[in-house]
Amino acid sequence: LIPNFILQFVCLVAFGCLLAVDLSAGVCNRCNEHNIACVNQTHFKYCVNYSPIDDTLYCGDGKVCTDLGTMCGNKDIFEPACSDSDIDCQTCDASRLFVCTSRTTFQMCNGAEFTGNVLNCPAETVCSINSGKFCVPECELPNGKFECNRVAP
């Protein structure tokens, strides 16, 4: 049989590896050590002094934004830094008259159902129902976070 201290050591190492993997998981809209902030699975921004700057850039067809040394990699090989759960778009319910359906679109609600057409924000603005306006310049987003971090509805 395996001595007790060896079993404890193996369990401790395994737990440490699991913790390291969990802590290394990427987060949307946060600058990483490579001066890149993944906005979603396929878009990123460059960072200066750990602050995102400039326009949102597209990784390209078949590529995802990573938190590794390469900012964008083949989606068949690399895991995206942002998960689908980071998209976090609100849905219609009795408390909302409008919701963002992507970074630049919104739609009217009737209870739990969407009504009418998808509406587009003006150029150079993003959807921000929570700001009290429909669309705002990206620098005015409450908490600096998209309400619906999806490219298109």
Secondary structure, DSSP 8 states (H G I E B T S, - for coil): ---HHHHHHHHHHHHHHHHHHHHT---TT---TTSEEE-SSSEEEEEETTEEEEEEEE--TTEEE-SSSSSEEETTTS--SS-GGGT------TT-SEEESSSSEEEEEETTEEEEEEEE--TT-EE-GGGTSSEE-GGG-GGG--SS--S--
